[in-house]
Amino acid sequence: MKQPIPVTIVTGFLGSGKTTLLRSLIEKRQSRRLALLINEFGEISIDGALVRGEAGADDQVRVHDFPYGLIAYGDDELFLPTMRAIAARRANVDHVLIETSGLALPTAIMEMLQSPELAEDFILDATLAVVDTPLLLSDQFETGTGSDAAATVFGQQLEFADVVVLNKIDDLDDDALLLAETRVRERAPKVRFLELAYKAQLDIRLALGLRLHQPTRTEHTHTYTPLATMPGPNTGVLAEQGRLNGHAHSGLAAHSHGLATHKHFHEQDPGWLSFVVRSDAPQSADKVRHALQEAVRLEPVLRSKGFIRTSETGQAVLVQGVRSRVMISVDAVRPAARRSELVIIGYHASRTRVAAVLSELTGTAWH
């Protein structure tokens, strides 16, 4: 009997560091042959380009882009044929990694993995939710603070996670980490484990091959149930990443509400928008940073990312923004962009106003 290919879903809110974490897992994959599906809530694929750059010419890591849509949902015509193609070359695939959009829930993928089309060939290994820990501690995901839509999506992503990865923690002490654990537990008490990702690095043994689910078949359906033997609630200490441990969680099957009643936010709330702004003129990195910070002040922008063209270097210049925190760095692998393109994601954000702010504060035309 053929063994199903394990699938790990990586979810997490906008800017949590999912792609950076995936790149580190690719680097540490050893001999594992990986297939990666990268889903982005935007019309151009920035994260896919970054992951593909990490993989380089390695033919044992294949990257499949799913831009501008919701992976595995009703209007996604790529997911099923892509997974079937991966199954057809199963002899060359050890593990599938799926990165959802920062505004997506993992439930659609979980449901599809249990469908008759995929259940024989794939099994859910684990669902990882990556958390921007400083953002969590700054109350940005609390309801009643003007970010209720973000808080809802964030809480739902945690609800279906087996493992929560606390990311961006290098400047936090033990008290802050324990407070972060408390806030995660309040939202998702059934999460199995919490792991720490210093410098966006996670031991690959804590991410792949966890085998936290096993298929259970009935006459008409397939559901996932947890493995019976899980570590107890008192395992380990913080120094070994153990004080942030958890207890058993049973995945999608344990929830009475599945995909049909747990609709994606986008079906309920059309306020989430993604658009691209562009400029053909050379840019100043400092001016772009300042302009994006001002745009966040004036418009409900939660995420910005892309590449800008500058006259300062012959390499690509990467922009990564989470609200007003904007990082701009030189990508030593990619050549310079021919034009500047930034993906902007926000809640009822105005493309016209964002482009106007960028044009005014950079002194160049953005459209």
C-alpha positions in Angstrom: 0.0 0.0 0.0 1.4 3.4 -1.0 2.2 5.8 1.8 0.5 9.2 1.7 2.7 12.3 1.2 2.7 14.4 4.4 1.4 18.0 4.0 2.3 20.9 6.3 0.2 24.0 6.2 1.8 27.3 7.2 -0.7 30.0 8.1 -0.4 33.3 9.9 -1.5 36.9 9.6 -0.1 39.5 7.2 3.6 40.1 7.8 4.1 37.5 10.5 7.2 36.1 8.8 5.8 33.0 7.1 7.9 33.3 4.0 11.1 34.0 5.9 10.5 30.9 8.1 9.9 28.8 4.9 13.2 30.0 3.4 15.0 28.9 6.6 13.3 25.5 6.4 14.4 25.1 2.8 17.9 25.9 3.8 17.8 23.2 6.6 15.9 20.6 4.6 18.9 18.3 4.3 18.0 15.6 1.8 14.2 16.2 1.9 12.6 16.7 -1.5 10.0 19.4 -1.2 7.0 20.8 -3.1 6.0 24.3 -2.0 2.7 26.0 -2.8 2.8 29.7 -2.1 -0.5 31.6 -1.9 -0.6 35.4 -1.9 -3.4 37.9 -1.5 -2.1 40.0 -4.4 -1.8 40.1 -8.2 2.0 39.7 -8.2 4.0 37.0 -6.4 6.5 38.6 -4.1 6.8 35.7 -1.6 7.0 33.1 -4.3 9.9 35.0 -5.8 11.7 35.1 -2.5 11.2 31.3 -1.9 12.3 30.5 -5.4 15.4 32.6 -4.9 16.2 30.6 -1.7 15.7 27.3 -3.6 17.9 28.5 -6.5 18.6 25.8 -9.1 17.9 23.0 -6.7 15.6 20.6 -8.7 14.6 18.9 -5.5 12.6 22.0 -4.3 9.7 22.9 -6.6 7.7 26.1 -6.0 4.2 26.6 -7.3 2.7 30.1 -7.1 -1.0 30.8 -6.2 -1.3 34.6 -6.5 -4.4 36.7 -6.2 -6.8 34.3 -4.8 -7.8 31.9 -2.0 -6.0 28.6 -2.2 -8.2 25.6 -2.3 -11.5 27.6 -2.2 -14.3 27.3 -4.7 -12.9 29.5 -7.4 -9.4 28.1 -7.2 -8.9 25.9 -10.3 -5.2 25.3 -9.7 -5.0 23.6 -6.3 -6.5 20.2 -7.2 -4.6 19.7 -10.5 -1.4 20.9 -8.8 -1.7 18.4 -6.0 -2.6 15.6 -8.4 0.6 16.4 -10.4 2.6 16.3 -7.2 1.0 12.9 -6.4 2.0 11.7 -9.9 5.7 12.3 -9.1 5.4 11.0 -5.5 8.7 9.1 -5.9 10.4 12.5 -6.0 8.5 14.3 -3.2 9.0 13.7 0.5 6.9 16.6 1.9 4.5 19.3 0.7 4.6 22.7 2.3 1.7 25.1 1.7 1.9 28.7 2.7 -1.5 30.4 2.8 -2.2 34.0 2.2 -1.9 36.2 5.3 -5.7 36.7 5.1 -6.6 33.1 4.6 -7.7 30.3 6.9 -6.3 26.7 6.6 -9.7 25.1 6.7 -10.2 24.9 2.9 -6.9 23.0 2.4 -7.7 20.7 5.3 -11.1 19.9 3.8 -9.6 19.3 0.4 -7.0 16.9 1.8 -9.9 14.8 3.1 -11.7 14.8 -0.3 -11.9 11.6 -2.4 -9.6 13.2 -5.0 -6.7 13.7 -2.5 -7.2 11.5 0.6 -5.4 8.5 -0.9 -2.3 10.4 -1.7 -1.9 13.0 1.0 -2.2 13.3 4.8 -2.1 16.4 6.9 1.1 16.4 8.9 0.5 19.6 10.9 -0.8 23.1 10.6 1.6 25.8 11.8 0.4 29.4 12.6 3.2 31.9 12.6 2.7 34.9 14.9 4.2 38.4 14.8 4.8 38.4 18.6 5.5 42.2 19.1 2.3 42.9 17.2 0.4 40.5 19.4 1.8 42.2 22.5 1.0 45.7 21.3 -2.7 44.8 21.4 -3.1 45.0 17.6 -5.2 41.9 17.6 -7.6 42.9 20.3 -11.2 43.5 19.5 -12.6 47.0 20.2 -9.3 48.7 19.2 -10.3 49.6 15.6 -8.8 46.3 14.3 -11.7 44.0 14.8 -11.5 42.5 11.3 -7.8 41.7 11.8 -8.5 40.3 15.2 -11.2 38.0 13.8 -8.9 36.5 11.1 -6.0 36.2 13.5 -8.1 34.3 16.0 -9.5 32.0 13.4 -6.0 31.2 12.1 -5.0 30.2 15.6 -8.1 28.1 16.1 -7.1 25.5 13.5 -3.4 25.4 14.3 -1.6 22.4 15.8 1.6 24.4 16.4 1.9 28.2 17.0 5.3 29.7 16.2 6.2 32.8 18.1 8.3 34.8 15.6 10.2 38.1 15.8 11.1 37.4 19.4 14.8 38.3 19.5 14.3 41.4 21.6 11.8 39.9 24.0 12.5 38.5 27.5 10.9 35.5 29.2 8.1 37.6 30.8 7.1 38.9 27.4 7.1 35.4 25.9 4.9 34.0 28.7 2.5 36.9 28.2 2.4 36.1 24.5 1.7 32.5 25.3 -1.2 33.5 27.6 -2.7 35.6 24.8 -2.4 32.8 22.3 -4.0 30.3 24.8 -6.9 32.7 25.5 -7.7 32.7 21.8 -6.9 29.0 21.0 -6.7 26.8 24.1 -6.5 23.6 22.0 -3.2 24.5 20.3 -0.8 21.6 20.9 2.6 23.3 21.0 4.1 26.7 21.0 7.6 27.1 19.5 10.1 29.9 19.5 11.6 31.1 16.3 14.7 33.2 17.1 16.0 35.0 14.1 13.1 33.5 12.1 14.7 30.1 12.5 12.9 26.9 13.5 14.4 23.5 14.0 13.1 21.5 11.1 12.3 18.7 13.4 9.7 21.0 15.0 8.1 21.7 11.6 8.2 18.7 9.4 7.4 15.1 10.1 5.4 15.8 13.2 2.7 13.2 12.2 0.1 14.9 14.4 -2.9 13.6 12.3 -3.9 10.2 11.0 -6.7 9.5 8.6 -9.9 7.9 9.9 -12.2 6.5 7.3 -15.9 6.1 7.4 -18.2 4.9 4.6 -18.8 8.3 3.2 -16.1 10.6 4.5 -12.6 11.0 5.7 -11.7 12.9 8.8 -8.5 13.6 10.7 -8.0 12.5 14.3 -5.1 13.2 16.6 -2.5 10.6 17.4 -3.2 9.2 20.9 0.2 9.7 22.4 1.0 13.3 23.0 3.4 15.0 25.5 1.8 16.0 28.8 1.1 19.6 29.8 4.2 19.9 32.0 6.9 19.0 29.5 10.1 20.9 29.5 11.2 24.4 30.4 11.4 27.6 28.5 15.2 27.4 27.8 14.5 24.3 25.8 11.3 25.8 24.2 9.2 23.7 26.5 7.5 26.1 28.8 5.4 27.1 25.8 4.0 23.7 25.3 0.4 22.5 24.9 -2.0 19.7 25.0 -3.9 17.6 22.4 -5.9 19.2 19.6 -7.8 17.2 17.2 -7.8 19.3 14.0 -10.7 20.0 11.7 -12.7 16.9 12.7 -13.0 18.0 16.4 -14.8 21.2 15.4 -18.5 20.9 14.6 -18.2 23.7 12.1 -16.1 22.8 9.1 -15.6 24.7 5.8 -19.3 25.0 5.1 -20.0 27.0 8.3 -16.6 28.5 8.8 -16.5 30.7 5.7 -13.4 32.6 4.7 -13.4 36.2 5.8 -13.4 37.3 2.2 -16.8 35.8 1.6 -18.2 37.7 4.6 -16.2 40.9 4.6 -15.3 42.4 1.2 -13.5 45.3 3.0 -10.1 43.5 2.7 -8.4 44.8 -0.4 -5.1 44.2 -2.2 -3.7 46.4 -5.0 -0.4 47.2 -6.6 1.1 50.6 -7.0 3.9 51.2 -9.5 6.6 53.7 -10.4 9.0 53.8 -13.3 11.3 56.4 -11.7 14.3 55.6 -9.5 13.5 55.7 -5.8 15.2 56.7 -2.6 14.8 53.9 -0.1 14.5 56.4 2.8 11.8 58.4 1.1 9.8 55.2 0.2 10.0 54.1 3.9 8.8 57.5 5.1 6.0 57.6 2.5 4.8 54.1 3.5 4.8 55.0 7.1 2.7 58.1 6.3 0.3 56.1 4.2 -0.3 53.8 7.1 -1.1 56.8 9.3 -3.6 58.1 6.8 -5.1 54.8 5.5 -5.9 51.4 7.1 -2.9 49.7 5.4 -1.7 46.5 7.2 0.9 45.1 4.8 3.2 46.4 2.1 5.8 44.4 0.2 7.6 44.4 -3.1 10.7 45.5 -4.9 11.7 49.1 -5.7 14.1 50.4 -8.3 16.9 52.7 -7.0 19.9 54.3 -8.4 21.9 53.2 -5.3 22.5 49.6 -6.2 22.5 47.2 -9.1 20.6 44.6 -7.0 17.0 44.2 -6.2 15.8 46.2 -3.2 13.1 44.5 -1.1 10.4 46.3 0.8 8.7 44.5 3.7 6.2 46.5 5.7 3.9 45.5 8.6 1.8 48.5 9.4 4.2 51.4 10.2 7.2 49.0 10.6 8.9 49.1 7.2 12.2 47.3 6.4 14.1 47.9 3.2 17.0 45.7 2.3 19.2 44.8 -0.7 18.6 41.3 -2.1 22.0 40.1 -3.1 20.6 37.3 -5.3 18.1 39.1 -7.5 19.0 41.7 -10.1 17.6 45.2 -9.9 13.9 45.7 -10.7 13.1 47.5 -13.9 10.3 49.4 -12.1 9.1 49.7 -8.6 6.1 47.6 -7.7 4.5 47.4 -4.2 1.6 45.2 -3.1 -0.6 47.0 -0.6 -3.0 45.1 1.6 -5.5 46.8 3.9 -9.0 47.1 5.2 -11.0 49.5 3.0 -7.7 51.2 2.0 -7.8 53.6 -0.9 -5.4 52.9 -3.8 -5.7 56.5 -5.0 -4.8 58.0 -1.6 -1.9 55.6 -1.1 -0.5 56.4 -4.6 -0.9 60.1 -3.9 1.1 59.9 -0.6 3.9 58.0 -2.3 4.0 60.4 -5.2 4.1 63.5 -2.9 6.6 62.2 -0.4 9.0 60.5 -2.9 8.8 63.3 -5.5 8.1 60.7 -8.2 5.0 59.5 -10.0 3.2 56.5 -8.5 0.1 55.1 -10.1 
